[in-house]
Amino acid sequence: MNRVVALRAGPAVAEPMVEVRGLSKVYPGGVEALSDITLNFPKGKLTTLLGPSGCGKTTLLKIVAGLIPASAGEVSVGGRKVTGPGPERAFVFQDFALLPWATVLRNVAFGLELRGTGRWEREATARRHIEEVGLKGFEDAYPHQLSGGMRQRVGLARALAVDAEVLLMDEPFSAVDEQTRRKFQEDLLALVAGKGKTFLFVTHSIEEAVYVSNRIVLLSRRPSRVSEIIEPDIPRDLPPDRIRRHSAYIDTVEEIWQGLKRYLE
């Protein structure tokens, strides 16, 4: 049985790393994207934002990242109010956002370079994370020489290299083929289990959300509000193919679909 937890901040979520309180966003022209969003994102867990297209998932992620301002409310990370980008947060973009003129090594080390980390240290750190994401041997390659899946791995390695406490991932697997996507999902689960970091993940895929998430926040149609929070009760010690065939996985996918379908009618 899936746990449906409280819609507002409270004791249902222990050790919040990211706190969102009364958040609203109105774009120029009066387009209201978010309305009075209050959420906690627990430390060391992966929380997925899921909802109908255009509901403000990416907007919420970018506000937490400090890339765009909120119209009302506030966000805090580790107890500190967000007023802009910060070293405790790293963003993995949907379109990779790599430097086309830089090698894989330079791209992965770029965040550390901006922080003033010495060349030897930042390159050693970058090489370690390049190997971690399975790209050892491609350090001197350029983005145009890589497949879409490989470019996405470079983006992930860059985010990991800065050792941020919070990783914000905006549909990071949407541009790759299904086989690569499934492999990325399995790798992501290993990262969540091994890194102890807080992940905020955006996807349009119900199946992906159920497979990778500790918690799923269902958002309503714009102006977006929190509709429901689900904690999938799925045994994670099974092989990936058995998880996807498990009744709890199948039932959770159907439960979420029924919850979202009303926004499409």
ZASEKOL-951389 format. One line per 10 residues: their letters; for each residue x, y, z of N, C-alpha, C. Coordinates in nm, 3 decimals. Layout:
<sites>
A = X,Y,Z,X,Y,Z,X,Y,Z  ...
</sites>
This chain:
<sites>
MNRVVALRAG = 0.084,-0.118,0.000,0.000,0.000,0.000,0.088,0.124,0.000  0.063,0.214,-0.094,0.140,0.338,-0.099,0.099,0.431,0.013  0.199,0.504,0.063,0.171,0.604,0.166,0.138,0.736,0.099  0.024,0.793,0.134,-0.010,0.928,0.091,0.014,1.017,0.212  0.109,1.111,0.198,0.150,1.191,0.313,0.090,1.331,0.304  0.110,1.405,0.411,0.048,1.537,0.422,0.089,1.627,0.307  -0.004,1.713,0.262,0.024,1.802,0.151,0.108,1.921,0.194  0.111,1.954,0.321,0.187,2.069,0.367,0.303,2.026,0.455  0.395,2.119,0.474,0.513,2.087,0.554,0.472,2.044,0.693  0.543,1.945,0.749,0.507,1.898,0.881,0.588,1.777,0.919
PAVAEPMVEV = 0.552,1.708,1.023,0.633,1.600,1.074,0.635,1.476,0.988  0.551,1.471,0.881,0.550,1.353,0.796,0.683,1.335,0.723  0.762,1.443,0.709,0.888,1.435,0.636,1.002,1.470,0.732  1.091,1.372,0.755,1.201,1.396,0.848,1.320,1.457,0.774  1.398,1.536,0.846,1.522,1.595,0.794,1.505,1.661,0.658  1.423,1.764,0.648,1.411,1.831,0.517,1.540,1.901,0.480  1.588,1.880,0.358,1.703,1.954,0.307,1.656,2.078,0.233  1.546,2.064,0.158,1.488,2.175,0.084,1.347,2.200,0.136  1.317,2.325,0.168,1.185,2.362,0.216,1.128,2.472,0.127  1.007,2.450,0.081,0.935,2.544,-0.003,0.812,2.589,0.073
RGLSKVYPGG = 0.796,2.720,0.093,0.686,2.770,0.175,0.607,2.878,0.101  0.479,2.849,0.075,0.388,2.946,0.017,0.434,3.002,-0.117  0.493,2.915,-0.200,0.557,2.961,-0.323,0.455,2.984,-0.434  0.463,3.100,-0.497,0.381,3.132,-0.613,0.469,3.196,-0.719  0.429,3.179,-0.845,0.503,3.240,-0.956,0.405,3.288,-1.062  0.411,3.418,-1.090,0.332,3.478,-1.196,0.428,3.539,-1.297  0.418,3.495,-1.422,0.505,3.547,-1.527,0.448,3.677,-1.584  0.531,3.757,-1.650,0.481,3.878,-1.715,0.364,3.846,-1.808  0.262,3.930,-1.805,0.142,3.903,-1.882,0.034,3.837,-1.799  0.066,3.807,-1.672,-0.035,3.753,-1.583,-0.049,3.603,-1.583
VEALSDITLN = 0.042,3.530,-1.648,0.036,3.384,-1.649,0.080,3.331,-1.513  -0.013,3.267,-1.442,0.016,3.215,-1.308,0.059,3.069,-1.319  0.186,3.043,-1.291,0.240,2.907,-1.305,0.223,2.825,-1.178  0.254,2.885,-1.061,0.249,2.816,-0.933,0.165,2.897,-0.836  0.092,2.826,-0.750,0.006,2.895,-0.653,0.018,2.831,-0.515  0.081,2.902,-0.422,0.085,2.864,-0.281,0.136,2.721,-0.261  0.253,2.692,-0.316,0.314,2.559,-0.302,0.394,2.554,-0.172  0.364,2.456,-0.088,0.441,2.431,0.033,0.481,2.284,0.035  0.613,2.260,0.040,0.666,2.123,0.031,0.796,2.113,0.109  0.824,1.994,0.159,0.955,1.960,0.212,1.016,1.850,0.126
FPKGKLTTLL = 1.145,1.860,0.101,1.217,1.757,0.026,1.320,1.696,0.120  1.304,1.569,0.158,1.389,1.509,0.261,1.531,1.482,0.214  1.622,1.494,0.307,1.763,1.472,0.282,1.789,1.327,0.242  1.872,1.308,0.140,1.913,1.174,0.100,1.811,1.097,0.021  1.704,1.162,-0.023,1.597,1.094,-0.097,1.579,1.158,-0.234  1.512,1.084,-0.322,1.477,1.137,-0.453,1.327,1.164,-0.457  1.293,1.289,-0.482,1.153,1.329,-0.494,1.127,1.372,-0.638  1.024,1.315,-0.698,0.989,1.349,-0.835,0.869,1.442,-0.838  0.878,1.544,-0.924,0.765,1.632,-0.953,0.699,1.580,-1.080  0.570,1.550,-1.069,0.497,1.489,-1.180,0.364,1.562,-1.195
GPSGCGKTTL = 0.325,1.589,-1.317,0.199,1.656,-1.340,0.175,1.677,-1.487  0.059,1.734,-1.524,0.029,1.756,-1.665,0.127,1.852,-1.729  0.143,1.843,-1.860,0.236,1.929,-1.932,0.202,2.076,-1.908  0.304,2.155,-1.881,0.284,2.297,-1.859,0.238,2.336,-1.721  0.246,2.243,-1.625,0.192,2.270,-1.491,0.292,2.344,-1.402  0.414,2.364,-1.447,0.508,2.441,-1.367,0.616,2.359,-1.298  0.636,2.236,-1.338,0.738,2.151,-1.275,0.877,2.212,-1.290  0.912,2.250,-1.412,1.043,2.309,-1.436,1.055,2.445,-1.369  0.947,2.520,-1.367,0.948,2.650,-1.298,0.984,2.632,-1.151  0.921,2.535,-1.085,0.950,2.509,-0.945,1.096,2.469,-0.926
LKIVAGLIPA = 1.145,2.384,-1.015,1.284,2.340,-1.005,1.380,2.458,-1.020  1.352,2.546,-1.115,1.441,2.661,-1.139,1.436,2.762,-1.024  1.322,2.774,-0.957,1.315,2.862,-0.840,1.399,2.805,-0.727  1.389,2.673,-0.705,1.473,2.610,-0.603,1.621,2.627,-0.637  1.653,2.618,-0.766,1.792,2.634,-0.809,1.841,2.777,-0.794  1.748,2.872,-0.781,1.786,3.012,-0.773,1.807,3.075,-0.909  1.758,3.009,-1.016,1.776,3.060,-1.151,1.672,3.165,-1.187  1.552,3.155,-1.127,1.448,3.256,-1.148,1.386,3.286,-1.011  1.334,3.409,-0.993,1.276,3.444,-0.863,1.131,3.398,-0.852  1.088,3.377,-0.728,0.946,3.352,-0.701,0.872,3.485,-0.695
SAGEVSVGGR = 0.742,3.481,-0.719,0.659,3.601,-0.702,0.616,3.618,-0.558  0.605,3.508,-0.486,0.569,3.510,-0.344,0.622,3.383,-0.280  0.637,3.386,-0.147,0.688,3.271,-0.075,0.840,3.265,-0.076  0.893,3.155,-0.024,1.039,3.143,-0.018,1.083,2.998,-0.021  1.210,2.981,-0.053,1.274,2.850,-0.056,1.397,2.857,0.033  1.419,2.753,0.112,1.543,2.744,0.189,1.608,2.609,0.165  1.739,2.609,0.165,1.818,2.487,0.147,1.913,2.476,0.265  1.903,2.368,0.339,1.986,2.353,0.458,1.962,2.462,0.559  1.841,2.515,0.563,1.805,2.620,0.658,1.838,2.761,0.613  1.898,2.776,0.494,1.935,2.909,0.444,1.844,2.947,0.328
KVTGPGPERA = 1.794,3.070,0.333,1.703,3.118,0.229,1.775,3.129,0.095  1.706,3.083,-0.010,1.761,3.091,-0.145,1.737,3.229,-0.203  1.845,3.296,-0.245,1.834,3.427,-0.310,1.897,3.426,-0.449  1.952,3.312,-0.488,2.015,3.296,-0.618,2.084,3.161,-0.623  2.158,3.132,-0.729,2.233,3.006,-0.736,2.333,2.994,-0.621  2.363,2.872,-0.580,2.457,2.852,-0.472,2.532,2.721,-0.488  2.646,2.705,-0.424,2.730,2.587,-0.441,2.670,2.460,-0.384  2.567,2.473,-0.299,2.505,2.355,-0.242,2.402,2.292,-0.336  2.380,2.355,-0.453,2.286,2.305,-0.552,2.352,2.291,-0.689  2.318,2.184,-0.761,2.368,2.165,-0.897,2.252,2.124,-0.986
FVFQDFALLP = 2.251,2.174,-1.110,2.139,2.153,-1.202,2.185,2.065,-1.318  2.107,1.960,-1.347,2.131,1.876,-1.464,2.021,1.908,-1.565  2.061,1.969,-1.678,1.964,2.021,-1.774,1.919,1.913,-1.872  1.797,1.933,-1.922,1.740,1.842,-2.021,1.822,1.842,-2.151  1.873,1.961,-2.190,1.944,1.973,-2.318,2.096,1.970,-2.301  2.143,1.912,-2.191,2.284,1.889,-2.162,2.360,2.016,-2.122  2.340,2.129,-2.195,2.403,2.258,-2.162,2.555,2.245,-2.149  2.616,2.171,-2.242,2.761,2.156,-2.239,2.828,2.267,-2.319  2.955,2.293,-2.289,3.035,2.388,-2.364,3.085,2.318,-2.491  3.037,2.357,-2.610,3.070,2.281,-2.731,3.218,2.285,-2.767
WATVLRNVAF = 3.288,2.390,-2.723,3.429,2.406,-2.757,3.523,2.341,-2.656  3.466,2.279,-2.552,3.549,2.222,-2.445,3.542,2.069,-2.446  3.650,2.007,-2.404,3.654,1.861,-2.395,3.564,1.813,-2.281  3.543,1.681,-2.277,3.466,1.622,-2.167,3.530,1.659,-2.034  3.663,1.648,-2.026,3.732,1.679,-1.901,3.707,1.824,-1.860  3.717,1.915,-1.952,3.698,2.058,-1.922,3.553,2.085,-1.884  3.459,2.022,-1.953,3.318,2.041,-1.919,3.288,1.994,-1.778  3.339,1.877,-1.743,3.310,1.823,-1.610,3.376,1.906,-1.501  3.493,1.960,-1.532,3.568,2.039,-1.433,3.522,2.185,-1.427  3.430,2.224,-1.516,3.400,2.366,-1.533,3.346,2.431,-1.406
GLELRGTGRW = 3.256,2.363,-1.336,3.202,2.419,-1.213,3.309,2.442,-1.108  3.405,2.351,-1.100,3.515,2.367,-1.006,3.608,2.480,-1.050  3.623,2.495,-1.181,3.705,2.605,-1.232,3.644,2.740,-1.192  3.511,2.750,-1.202,3.444,2.873,-1.163,3.462,2.903,-1.015  3.479,2.800,-0.935,3.498,2.819,-0.790,3.643,2.851,-0.754  3.730,2.848,-0.853,3.869,2.879,-0.826,3.953,2.761,-0.781  3.901,2.639,-0.798,3.977,2.520,-0.761,4.099,2.505,-0.853  4.212,2.470,-0.796,4.334,2.455,-0.874,4.321,2.349,-0.982  4.398,2.364,-1.088,4.385,2.277,-1.205,4.406,2.130,-1.170  4.509,2.099,-1.094,4.535,1.957,-1.063,4.420,1.897,-0.988
EREATARRHI = 4.369,1.966,-0.887,4.260,1.913,-0.805,4.132,1.898,-0.885  4.098,2.001,-0.965,3.970,1.993,-1.037,3.975,1.886,-1.145  4.091,1.868,-1.211,4.098,1.765,-1.314,4.097,1.625,-1.252  4.160,1.609,-1.138,4.156,1.480,-1.069,4.013,1.446,-1.027  3.942,1.545,-0.975,3.803,1.525,-0.937,3.717,1.493,-1.059  3.739,1.567,-1.168,3.661,1.544,-1.290,3.686,1.404,-1.345  3.811,1.361,-1.345,3.842,1.226,-1.397,3.772,1.119,-1.315  3.767,1.139,-1.183,3.701,1.041,-1.098,3.552,1.027,-1.132  3.487,1.140,-1.155,3.344,1.136,-1.184,3.316,1.094,-1.329  3.407,1.123,-1.418,3.393,1.074,-1.555,3.395,0.922,-1.555
EEVGLKGFED = 3.485,0.864,-1.477,3.489,0.718,-1.466,3.363,0.665,-1.399  3.313,0.737,-1.299,3.195,0.694,-1.225,3.072,0.684,-1.315  3.061,0.773,-1.413,2.944,0.768,-1.502,2.970,0.685,-1.628  3.083,0.616,-1.632,3.108,0.523,-1.742,3.168,0.584,-1.867  3.241,0.696,-1.853,3.297,0.762,-1.971,3.451,0.764,-1.970  3.512,0.679,-1.890,3.658,0.673,-1.889,3.709,0.643,-2.030  3.809,0.718,-2.073,3.861,0.704,-2.209,3.810,0.811,-2.303  3.709,0.888,-2.259,3.652,0.994,-2.344,3.686,1.133,-2.291  3.784,1.141,-2.203,3.818,1.270,-2.142,3.852,1.378,-2.244  3.913,1.341,-2.355,3.958,1.438,-2.454,3.861,1.455,-2.571
AYPHQLSGGM = 3.746,1.389,-2.563,3.646,1.403,-2.669,3.568,1.533,-2.651  3.507,1.577,-2.762,3.425,1.698,-2.760,3.277,1.658,-2.769  3.187,1.743,-2.721,3.044,1.707,-2.719,2.991,1.657,-2.853  3.033,1.717,-2.963,2.980,1.676,-3.094,3.024,1.535,-3.133  3.122,1.482,-3.065,3.171,1.347,-3.093,3.099,1.241,-3.009  3.009,1.282,-2.923,2.942,1.191,-2.830,2.796,1.171,-2.868  2.742,1.056,-2.830,2.599,1.032,-2.846,2.521,1.114,-2.744  2.389,1.121,-2.762,2.306,1.194,-2.667,2.318,1.140,-2.526  2.321,1.008,-2.514,2.334,0.947,-2.383,2.467,0.980,-2.317  2.572,0.983,-2.397,2.705,1.015,-2.343,2.711,1.162,-2.300
RQRVGLARAL = 2.650,1.250,-2.378,2.648,1.392,-2.340,2.572,1.412,-2.210  2.464,1.335,-2.192,2.390,1.347,-2.067,2.474,1.298,-1.950  2.555,1.196,-1.972,2.644,1.149,-1.866,2.747,1.255,-1.829  2.793,1.330,-1.929,2.887,1.439,-1.901,2.819,1.543,-1.811  2.693,1.576,-1.843,2.620,1.672,-1.760,2.603,1.624,-1.618  2.577,1.495,-1.602,2.562,1.438,-1.468,2.696,1.440,-1.394  2.803,1.403,-1.463,2.936,1.405,-1.400,2.973,1.546,-1.356  2.939,1.646,-1.436,2.967,1.785,-1.399,2.894,1.824,-1.271  2.767,1.781,-1.261,2.690,1.812,-1.140,2.748,1.741,-1.018  2.792,1.617,-1.036,2.849,1.542,-0.925,2.984,1.598,-0.882
AVDAEVLLMD = 3.059,1.652,-0.978,3.195,1.697,-0.949,3.198,1.811,-0.848  3.096,1.896,-0.848,3.097,2.010,-0.755,3.053,1.969,-0.615  3.014,1.842,-0.600,2.979,1.786,-0.469,2.867,1.864,-0.399  2.766,1.902,-0.476,2.652,1.975,-0.420,2.567,1.881,-0.335  2.502,1.936,-0.236,2.413,1.858,-0.151,2.281,1.826,-0.219  2.240,1.913,-0.312,2.110,1.899,-0.379,2.134,1.894,-0.529  2.083,1.788,-0.595,2.091,1.777,-0.740,1.951,1.794,-0.798  1.938,1.891,-0.886,1.811,1.922,-0.950,1.818,1.873,-1.094  1.727,1.783,-1.131,1.735,1.716,-1.260,1.606,1.739,-1.338  1.617,1.813,-1.449,1.501,1.850,-1.529,1.490,1.759,-1.651
EPFSAVDEQT = 1.407,1.657,-1.640,1.388,1.558,-1.747,1.521,1.516,-1.809  1.614,1.469,-1.728,1.749,1.444,-1.779,1.760,1.330,-1.878  1.660,1.242,-1.883,1.670,1.125,-1.970,1.577,1.133,-2.091  1.513,1.245,-2.112,1.410,1.254,-2.217,1.468,1.251,-2.358  1.596,1.286,-2.373,1.654,1.295,-2.507,1.728,1.169,-2.550  1.719,1.062,-2.472,1.792,0.940,-2.505,1.694,0.828,-2.539  1.744,0.724,-2.604,1.659,0.612,-2.643,1.617,0.531,-2.520  1.519,0.444,-2.539,1.458,0.373,-2.426,1.558,0.284,-2.353  1.646,0.215,-2.428,1.743,0.128,-2.363,1.838,0.209,-2.274  1.887,0.320,-2.329,1.977,0.406,-2.251,1.905,0.465,-2.132
RRKFQEDLLA = 1.779,0.501,-2.151,1.700,0.560,-2.043,1.687,0.462,-1.927  1.660,0.338,-1.956,1.647,0.238,-1.848,1.779,0.219,-1.774  1.889,0.218,-1.850,2.020,0.207,-1.785,2.046,0.328,-1.695  2.011,0.448,-1.742,2.027,0.568,-1.661,1.944,0.559,-1.533  1.824,0.507,-1.544,1.737,0.495,-1.426,1.802,0.405,-1.321  1.859,0.295,-1.365,1.926,0.205,-1.272,2.048,0.273,-1.210  2.124,0.345,-1.292,2.241,0.417,-1.241,2.199,0.523,-1.139  2.086,0.588,-1.166,2.038,0.693,-1.075,2.002,0.634,-0.940  1.938,0.518,-0.938,1.905,0.453,-0.812,2.032,0.424,-0.732  2.137,0.381,-0.801,2.264,0.353,-0.732,2.324,0.481,-0.676
LVAGKGKTFL = 2.312,0.592,-0.750,2.362,0.720,-0.702,2.287,0.765,-0.578  2.156,0.753,-0.581,2.075,0.795,-0.467,2.113,0.714,-0.343  2.131,0.584,-0.363,2.165,0.497,-0.250,2.305,0.523,-0.198  2.398,0.558,-0.288,2.538,0.567,-0.248,2.589,0.705,-0.211  2.519,0.810,-0.254,2.570,0.946,-0.236,2.515,1.017,-0.114  2.395,0.979,-0.070,2.334,1.047,0.044,2.292,1.190,0.014  2.277,1.222,-0.114,2.238,1.357,-0.155,2.088,1.365,-0.175  2.038,1.487,-0.187,1.896,1.510,-0.207,1.872,1.538,-0.356  1.782,1.461,-0.416,1.754,1.473,-0.558,1.613,1.526,-0.579  1.600,1.630,-0.663,1.470,1.678,-0.710,1.466,1.648,-0.859
FVTHSIEEAV = 1.368,1.571,-0.900,1.368,1.511,-1.033,1.237,1.547,-1.103  1.245,1.592,-1.227,1.126,1.623,-1.307,1.119,1.527,-1.423  1.000,1.469,-1.445,0.978,1.382,-1.560,0.832,1.390,-1.601  0.806,1.353,-1.726,0.669,1.339,-1.774,0.623,1.193,-1.768  0.717,1.102,-1.737,0.688,0.960,-1.742,0.644,0.907,-1.606  0.522,0.857,-1.598,0.473,0.799,-1.473,0.557,0.678,-1.436  0.586,0.593,-1.534,0.663,0.472,-1.508,0.801,0.505,-1.453  0.865,0.604,-1.512,0.998,0.645,-1.464,0.991,0.698,-1.322  0.889,0.781,-1.296,0.873,0.838,-1.163,0.858,0.730,-1.058  0.775,0.631,-1.086,0.750,0.524,-0.989,0.876,0.441,-0.968
YVSNRIVLLS = 0.952,0.419,-1.075,1.070,0.334,-1.065,1.182,0.398,-0.983  1.204,0.529,-0.998,1.323,0.590,-0.937,1.295,0.662,-0.805  1.169,0.684,-0.769,1.138,0.781,-0.663,1.118,0.720,-0.525  1.164,0.793,-0.424,1.121,0.768,-0.286,0.987,0.835,-0.260  0.966,0.951,-0.322,0.840,1.025,-0.307,0.804,1.087,-0.441  0.674,1.093,-0.468,0.624,1.154,-0.591,0.523,1.262,-0.553  0.551,1.384,-0.599,0.460,1.496,-0.575,0.378,1.517,-0.701  0.248,1.496,-0.691,0.158,1.518,-0.803,0.112,1.663,-0.801  0.134,1.733,-0.912,0.094,1.871,-0.924,-0.029,1.883,-1.014  -0.113,1.980,-0.983,-0.236,2.000,-1.059,-0.207,2.081,-1.186
RRPSRVSEII = -0.310,2.098,-1.265,-0.301,2.183,-1.381,-0.274,2.328,-1.338  -0.212,2.408,-1.425,-0.179,2.547,-1.395,-0.305,2.630,-1.364  -0.296,2.718,-1.260,-0.182,2.742,-1.171,-0.162,2.624,-1.076  -0.042,2.574,-1.075,-0.014,2.445,-1.013,-0.020,2.453,-0.860  -0.085,2.352,-0.803,-0.087,2.330,-0.659,-0.050,2.185,-0.632  -0.014,2.155,-0.508,0.014,2.016,-0.472,-0.117,1.941,-0.462  -0.131,1.837,-0.545,-0.253,1.757,-0.545,-0.242,1.639,-0.448  -0.126,1.574,-0.449,-0.109,1.453,-0.368,0.038,1.421,-0.359  0.078,1.356,-0.250,0.215,1.307,-0.236,0.209,1.156,-0.209  0.280,1.082,-0.291,0.277,0.936,-0.283,0.418,0.884,-0.255
EPDIPRDLPP = 0.428,0.792,-0.162,0.554,0.722,-0.137,0.538,0.577,-0.184  0.592,0.544,-0.302,0.573,0.409,-0.356,0.627,0.301,-0.262  0.544,0.206,-0.231,0.582,0.096,-0.142,0.626,-0.022,-0.228  0.746,-0.007,-0.285,0.796,-0.103,-0.382,0.926,-0.165,-0.330  0.940,-0.297,-0.333,1.064,-0.360,-0.286,1.180,-0.327,-0.379  1.282,-0.258,-0.327,1.391,-0.211,-0.411,1.507,-0.311,-0.419  1.494,-0.423,-0.349,1.603,-0.521,-0.349,1.587,-0.624,-0.460  1.485,-0.607,-0.545,1.464,-0.699,-0.657,1.540,-0.654,-0.780  1.569,-0.746,-0.873,1.628,-0.704,-1.001,1.534,-0.608,-1.074  1.588,-0.518,-1.158,1.506,-0.417,-1.224,1.386,-0.474,-1.300
DRIRRHSAYI = 1.406,-0.584,-1.373,1.295,-0.638,-1.451,1.183,-0.690,-1.362  1.217,-0.741,-1.244,1.114,-0.789,-1.153,1.042,-0.674,-1.084  1.114,-0.564,-1.058,1.047,-0.447,-1.001,0.939,-0.398,-1.096  0.970,-0.392,-1.225,0.874,-0.340,-1.322,0.755,-0.434,-1.342  0.770,-0.559,-1.301,0.658,-0.653,-1.312,0.587,-0.673,-1.179  0.639,-0.613,-1.073,0.582,-0.631,-0.941,0.445,-0.564,-0.932  0.353,-0.628,-0.861,0.217,-0.574,-0.852,0.214,-0.435,-0.789  0.304,-0.408,-0.692,0.306,-0.277,-0.628,0.347,-0.169,-0.728  0.442,-0.201,-0.815,0.484,-0.106,-0.919,0.369,-0.080,-1.016  0.308,-0.186,-1.064,0.199,-0.173,-1.161,0.081,-0.097,-1.101
DTVEEIWQGL = 0.047,-0.130,-0.977,-0.066,-0.063,-0.911,-0.039,0.086,-0.887  0.086,0.119,-0.852,0.121,0.259,-0.828,0.115,0.339,-0.957  0.164,0.282,-1.066,0.155,0.349,-1.197,0.008,0.377,-1.230  -0.079,0.280,-1.209,-0.220,0.298,-1.240,-0.285,0.400,-1.147  -0.248,0.397,-1.021,-0.302,0.493,-0.923,-0.268,0.636,-0.963  -0.144,0.658,-1.003,-0.102,0.792,-1.043,-0.170,0.833,-1.173  -0.180,0.740,-1.266,-0.249,0.771,-1.392,-0.392,0.815,-1.366  -0.461,0.745,-1.279,-0.599,0.784,-1.248,-0.603,0.923,-1.184  -0.500,0.954,-1.103,-0.497,1.085,-1.039,-0.469,1.198,-1.136  -0.389,1.170,-1.239,-0.354,1.272,-1.337,-0.452,1.283,-1.452
KRYLE = -0.523,1.174,-1.479,-0.609,1.169,-1.598,-0.717,1.277,-1.596  -0.762,1.313,-1.474,-0.870,1.413,-1.467,-0.826,1.548,-1.519  -0.694,1.574,-1.519,-0.648,1.702,-1.570,-0.641,1.705,-1.722  -0.661,1.591,-1.785,-0.655,1.582,-1.930,-0.792,1.578,-1.994  -0.895,1.573,-1.913,-1.032,1.561,-1.966,-1.091,1.699,-1.994
</sites>
